[in-house]
C-alpha cells in the first residue's frame, strides 16, 4: 500500500516505514503528526484518487530530525563587465518516518 501526500508545496510517494525529507515543519523531534493532504492511495481495493484530496485518508508520520540540507552555490557572472556574485543557500528540512496509512 502506498499514498501520495502533499506537504510544503511538493508531492511525495510514501509507504509504511519510509523516511522522507520535507521542508521544515514547526514540530519537535519525536512527535507524531497526521498528514491529511492525501492525493492518492493504492491498496488491496485498487487506486483511489482525490479531487484534489481524499477526505477519509490520513497518513501518520513521526518526526525523526530537524536538519539542514547541503549547501547550494549560486554564482552569477557577466563577462567583460567585472560582475561576479557568489551566494550560498542551505534549506531547513524535517525528516519524517511514515508509521501507517489510515484509509477508512
Secondary structure, DSSP 8 states (H G I E B T S, - for coil): -EEEEEETTEEEEEETT-EEEEE--S--TT-EEEE--EEEEEETTEEEE-SSS-TTEEEEEEEEEEEE---EEEEEEETTTTEEEEEEE--EEEEEEEEEEEE-
